[in-house]
Amino acid sequence: MMSFLKKRIAQKKNGGFTLIELLVTIVIFVILTGVVLFNQNGFNNTVLINNLAYDIALTIRQAQNYGVDVNESQVNTFNAPYGVVFNTGNNKNFILFADTGTSGGVDTNGNPVPDYKYTGSGSCLASDPSDPECIQKYNISSGSYIKSICTKKNGSACTLTNSLTILFQRPNPDALIYSDTGSADFADITVASASGVIKDIIITGVGQIYVQK
């Protein structure tokens, strides 16, 4: 009898996993893998949208530096405002430009008069004579996009708009903000990832530019 029991115990030890045990192990592995992949995807989308938001904020800051530091827009021309233009109709890109006054005429000294808007074609190609104001066109990748834009003035409610132009002109670091409805003193650009993660870039009339936490 003892010999029989020892033989059964030995067989049990050498028998490995049963089918039920294997199935349970596989199910647990699949669940854990799914959780890890889901969290990883969410983390990646958060990183991507944070990077996009800071890229936009830094581009606006670059326009501010160009405008205040008197960057030369054309040969011996230093009075041009610099800005960034956004449009929800083209929500996969935005443009850094110099307002060289292509439609604003000239002053008494023959210098171009700023028209405080971007008048280029949007191609940003050196071979395109209709787009002399463009400095650089930034394309948004990885499924992210500009979700919405709103502006307000004098503490009013933030109103949605399709287009936004933010300009800086010496000697003030203040932002000149224009939308479909006219001038404003506050702008909020909302960007989103393909999975719906959002981030807001805030611009105020006194020249503050920051990514909202």
Sine and cosine of phi, psi and omega as CSV:
sin_phi,cos_phi,sin_psi,cos_psi,sin_omega,cos_omega
0.00,0.00,-0.72,0.69,0.01,-1.00
-0.89,0.46,-0.62,0.78,0.02,-1.00
-0.90,0.44,-0.62,0.79,0.01,-1.00
-0.91,0.41,-0.68,0.73,0.00,-1.00
-0.90,0.43,-0.66,0.75,0.02,-1.00
-0.89,0.46,-0.61,0.79,0.00,-1.00
-0.92,0.40,-0.64,0.77,0.00,-1.00
-0.93,0.36,-0.64,0.77,0.03,-1.00
-0.90,0.44,-0.66,0.75,0.03,-1.00
-0.89,0.46,-0.66,0.75,0.03,-1.00
-0.90,0.44,-0.62,0.78,0.01,-1.00
-0.90,0.43,-0.66,0.75,-0.02,-1.00
-0.91,0.40,-0.56,0.83,-0.07,-1.00
-1.00,-0.06,0.03,1.00,-0.11,-0.99
-0.99,0.16,-0.29,0.96,-0.02,-1.00
0.96,0.26,-0.32,-0.95,-0.02,-1.00
-0.98,0.22,0.53,-0.85,0.15,-0.99
-0.99,0.10,0.18,-0.98,0.01,-1.00
-0.88,0.48,-0.65,0.76,0.01,-1.00
-0.89,0.45,-0.68,0.73,0.01,-1.00
-0.90,0.44,-0.64,0.77,0.04,-1.00
-0.90,0.44,-0.68,0.73,0.00,-1.00
-0.90,0.44,-0.68,0.73,0.03,-1.00
-0.88,0.47,-0.68,0.73,0.02,-1.00
-0.88,0.47,-0.69,0.73,0.00,-1.00
-0.90,0.43,-0.68,0.73,0.01,-1.00
-0.88,0.48,-0.71,0.71,0.02,-1.00
-0.88,0.47,-0.67,0.74,0.01,-1.00
-0.89,0.46,-0.70,0.72,0.00,-1.00
-0.89,0.45,-0.68,0.73,0.00,-1.00
-0.89,0.45,-0.73,0.68,-0.01,-1.00
-0.89,0.45,-0.65,0.76,0.03,-1.00
-0.90,0.45,-0.67,0.74,0.02,-1.00
-0.89,0.46,-0.67,0.74,0.02,-1.00
-0.89,0.45,-0.70,0.72,0.00,-1.00
-0.89,0.46,-0.72,0.70,-0.01,-1.00
-0.91,0.42,-0.64,0.77,0.01,-1.00
-0.89,0.46,-0.73,0.68,0.01,-1.00
-0.91,0.42,-0.61,0.79,0.02,-1.00
-0.91,0.42,-0.65,0.76,0.01,-1.00
-0.91,0.42,-0.67,0.74,0.05,-1.00
-0.89,0.45,-0.64,0.77,0.03,-1.00
-0.90,0.43,-0.70,0.71,0.01,-1.00
-0.88,0.48,-0.67,0.74,0.01,-1.00
-0.91,0.42,-0.61,0.80,0.04,-1.00
-0.91,0.42,-0.68,0.73,0.02,-1.00
-0.89,0.45,-0.70,0.71,-0.02,-1.00
-0.88,0.47,-0.71,0.71,-0.05,-1.00
-0.95,0.30,-0.53,0.85,0.10,-0.99
-0.90,0.44,-0.69,0.73,0.01,-1.00
-0.88,0.47,-0.68,0.73,0.01,-1.00
-0.89,0.46,-0.71,0.71,-0.02,-1.00
-0.87,0.49,-0.69,0.73,0.00,-1.00
-0.95,0.31,-0.53,0.85,0.08,-1.00
-0.89,0.46,-0.68,0.73,0.02,-1.00
-0.91,0.42,-0.72,0.70,0.01,-1.00
-0.87,0.49,-0.65,0.76,0.01,-1.00
-0.93,0.36,-0.55,0.83,0.05,-1.00
-0.92,0.39,-0.66,0.75,0.07,-1.00
-0.90,0.44,-0.64,0.77,0.05,-1.00
-0.90,0.44,-0.59,0.81,0.04,-1.00
-0.90,0.44,-0.67,0.74,0.06,-1.00
-0.88,0.48,-0.63,0.77,0.03,-1.00
-0.89,0.45,-0.69,0.73,0.02,-1.00
-0.90,0.44,-0.68,0.74,0.02,-1.00
-0.88,0.47,-0.70,0.72,-0.05,-1.00
-0.93,0.38,-0.68,0.73,-0.06,-1.00
-0.98,0.20,-0.59,0.80,-0.06,-1.00
-1.00,0.09,0.15,0.99,0.08,-1.00
0.86,0.51,0.84,0.54,0.08,-1.00
-0.95,0.32,0.65,-0.76,-0.02,-1.00
-0.96,0.26,0.89,-0.45,-0.02,-1.00
-1.00,0.09,-0.59,0.81,0.10,-1.00
-0.68,-0.73,0.05,-1.00,-0.02,-1.00
-0.87,0.49,0.87,-0.50,0.01,-1.00
0.86,0.50,0.45,0.89,0.05,-1.00
-0.87,-0.49,0.88,-0.47,-0.13,-0.99
-0.82,-0.58,0.07,1.00,-0.11,-0.99
-0.99,-0.16,0.10,0.99,-0.08,-1.00
-0.97,0.23,0.72,-0.69,0.16,-0.99
-0.94,0.34,0.44,-0.90,0.08,-1.00
-0.88,-0.47,0.56,-0.83,-0.05,-1.00
-0.40,-0.92,0.01,-1.00,0.06,-1.00
-0.76,-0.65,0.70,-0.71,-0.02,-1.00
-0.88,-0.47,0.68,-0.73,0.00,-1.00
-0.81,-0.59,0.49,-0.87,0.05,-1.00
-0.50,-0.87,0.81,-0.59,-0.02,-1.00
-0.94,0.35,-0.30,0.95,0.09,-1.00
-0.95,0.31,-0.44,0.90,0.11,-0.99
-0.86,-0.50,0.92,0.39,-0.19,-0.98
-0.99,0.13,0.21,0.98,0.05,-1.00
-0.94,-0.34,0.17,0.99,0.05,-1.00
-0.39,-0.92,0.24,-0.97,0.12,-0.99
-0.50,-0.86,0.34,-0.94,-0.20,-0.98
-0.79,-0.62,0.76,-0.65,0.18,-0.98
-1.00,-0.02,0.78,-0.63,-0.10,-1.00
-0.60,-0.80,0.29,-0.96,0.12,-0.99
-0.93,-0.36,0.82,-0.58,-0.02,-1.00
-0.99,0.15,1.00,0.05,-0.07,-1.00
-0.99,0.10,0.08,1.00,0.10,-1.00
0.96,0.28,0.62,0.79,-0.04,-1.00
-0.90,0.43,-0.37,0.93,0.04,-1.00
-0.83,-0.55,0.17,0.99,-0.02,-1.00
-0.99,-0.12,-0.04,1.00,-0.01,-1.00
0.98,0.18,-0.32,-0.95,0.00,-1.00
-0.76,-0.65,0.40,-0.91,0.03,-1.00
-1.00,0.04,-0.14,-0.99,-0.06,-1.00
-0.92,0.40,-0.34,0.94,0.03,-1.00
-1.00,-0.08,0.04,1.00,0.02,-1.00
1.00,0.07,0.13,0.99,0.02,-1.00
-1.00,0.09,0.59,-0.81,0.02,-1.00
-0.87,0.49,0.65,-0.76,0.04,-1.00
-0.99,-0.13,0.83,-0.56,0.00,-1.00
-0.86,0.50,0.62,-0.78,0.09,-1.00
-0.96,-0.27,0.04,1.00,0.09,-1.00
0.84,0.54,0.65,0.76,0.10,-0.99
-0.35,-0.94,0.30,-0.95,0.04,-1.00
-1.00,-0.02,0.86,-0.52,-0.08,-1.00
-0.93,-0.37,0.23,0.97,-0.01,-1.00
-0.99,0.16,0.08,-1.00,-0.03,-1.00
-0.99,0.13,-0.32,0.95,-0.03,-1.00
1.00,-0.08,-0.03,1.00,0.00,-1.00
-0.97,0.24,-0.57,0.82,-0.02,-1.00
0.84,0.55,0.56,0.83,0.05,-1.00
-0.98,-0.21,0.68,-0.73,0.01,-1.00
-0.87,0.49,-0.43,0.90,-0.02,-1.00
-0.99,0.11,-0.05,1.00,-0.04,-1.00
-0.98,-0.17,0.97,-0.25,-0.03,-1.00
-0.93,0.36,-0.23,0.97,0.00,-1.00
-1.00,0.06,0.06,1.00,-0.04,-1.00
-0.75,-0.67,0.86,0.51,-0.04,-1.00
-0.98,0.21,-0.26,0.96,-0.10,-1.00
-0.99,0.10,-0.36,0.93,-0.09,-1.00
-0.93,0.36,0.75,-0.66,0.12,-0.99
-0.99,-0.14,-0.74,0.67,0.03,-1.00
-0.38,-0.93,0.65,-0.76,0.07,-1.00
-0.97,-0.26,0.80,-0.60,-0.03,-1.00
-0.97,-0.26,0.86,-0.51,0.03,-1.00
-1.00,-0.10,0.69,-0.72,-0.02,-1.00
-1.00,-0.08,0.80,-0.60,-0.08,-1.00
-0.90,-0.44,-0.16,-0.99,0.09,-1.00
0.88,0.48,0.45,0.89,0.05,-1.00
0.99,0.17,-0.06,1.00,0.02,-1.00
-0.98,0.21,0.30,-0.95,-0.04,-1.00
-0.28,-0.96,0.24,-0.97,0.10,-0.99
-0.99,0.14,0.92,-0.38,-0.10,-0.99
-0.98,0.20,-0.73,0.68,-0.03,-1.00
-0.34,-0.94,0.30,-0.95,0.05,-1.00
-0.69,-0.72,0.70,-0.71,0.11,-0.99
-0.68,-0.74,0.48,-0.88,0.02,-1.00
-0.71,-0.70,0.36,-0.93,0.10,-1.00
-0.50,-0.87,0.26,-0.97,-0.03,-1.00
-0.62,-0.79,0.69,-0.73,0.05,-1.00
0.83,0.55,0.64,0.77,0.08,-1.00
0.97,0.23,0.18,0.98,0.02,-1.00
-0.95,0.30,0.09,-1.00,0.04,-1.00
-0.93,0.37,0.52,-0.86,0.00,-1.00
-0.96,0.27,0.85,-0.53,-0.08,-1.00
-0.96,-0.26,0.74,-0.67,0.01,-1.00
-0.90,0.43,0.60,-0.80,0.02,-1.00
-0.62,-0.79,0.41,-0.91,-0.01,-1.00
-1.00,0.06,-0.53,0.85,-0.06,-1.00
-0.79,-0.61,0.44,-0.90,0.00,-1.00
-0.54,-0.84,0.76,-0.65,0.09,-1.00
-0.83,-0.56,0.80,-0.60,0.01,-1.00
-0.88,-0.48,0.85,-0.52,-0.09,-1.00
-0.82,-0.57,0.42,-0.91,0.07,-1.00
-0.70,-0.72,0.73,-0.68,-0.03,-1.00
-0.69,-0.72,0.71,-0.71,-0.01,-1.00
-0.87,0.49,0.45,-0.89,0.05,1.00
-1.00,-0.06,0.04,1.00,-0.11,-0.99
-1.00,-0.06,0.63,-0.78,0.09,-1.00
-0.99,0.13,0.03,1.00,-0.01,-1.00
-0.89,0.45,0.50,-0.87,0.01,-1.00
-1.00,-0.03,0.72,-0.70,0.15,-0.99
-0.99,-0.13,0.92,-0.39,-0.13,-0.99
-0.93,-0.38,0.82,-0.57,0.00,-1.00
-0.77,-0.64,0.65,-0.76,0.06,-1.00
-0.73,-0.68,-0.19,-0.98,0.03,-1.00
-0.86,0.50,-0.50,0.87,-0.10,-1.00
-0.99,-0.12,0.08,1.00,0.02,-1.00
0.89,-0.45,-0.38,-0.93,-0.06,-1.00
-0.97,0.22,0.39,-0.92,-0.02,-1.00
-0.54,-0.84,0.20,-0.98,0.06,-1.00
-0.86,-0.52,0.21,0.98,0.01,-1.00
-0.38,-0.92,0.67,-0.75,0.06,-1.00
-0.65,-0.76,0.59,-0.81,0.01,-1.00
-0.76,-0.64,0.91,-0.42,0.03,-1.00
-0.97,-0.24,0.87,-0.49,0.01,-1.00
-0.97,-0.23,0.83,-0.55,0.06,-1.00
-0.93,-0.36,0.47,-0.88,-0.06,-1.00
-0.67,-0.74,0.49,-0.87,0.09,-1.00
-1.00,0.00,0.14,-0.99,0.01,-1.00
-0.88,0.48,-0.46,0.89,-0.02,-1.00
-1.00,-0.02,-0.01,1.00,0.06,-1.00
0.98,-0.17,0.05,1.00,0.08,-1.00
-0.94,0.34,0.76,-0.65,-0.08,-1.00
-0.86,-0.51,0.37,-0.93,0.05,-1.00
-0.51,-0.86,0.56,-0.83,-0.04,-1.00
-0.91,-0.42,0.68,-0.73,0.11,-0.99
-0.94,-0.34,0.83,-0.56,-0.07,-1.00
-0.96,-0.29,0.71,-0.70,0.08,-1.00
-0.77,-0.63,0.78,-0.62,0.02,-1.00
-0.93,-0.38,0.30,-0.96,-0.04,-1.00
-0.90,0.44,-0.38,0.93,0.00,-1.00
-1.00,0.04,0.14,0.99,0.10,-0.99
1.00,-0.08,0.17,0.98,0.07,-1.00
-0.98,0.22,0.70,-0.72,0.02,-1.00
-0.70,-0.71,0.86,-0.51,-0.01,-1.00
-0.41,-0.91,0.37,-0.93,0.07,-1.00
-1.00,-0.07,0.82,-0.57,-0.04,-1.00
-0.94,0.33,0.72,-0.69,-0.02,-1.00
-0.96,0.28,0.00,0.00,0.00,0.00
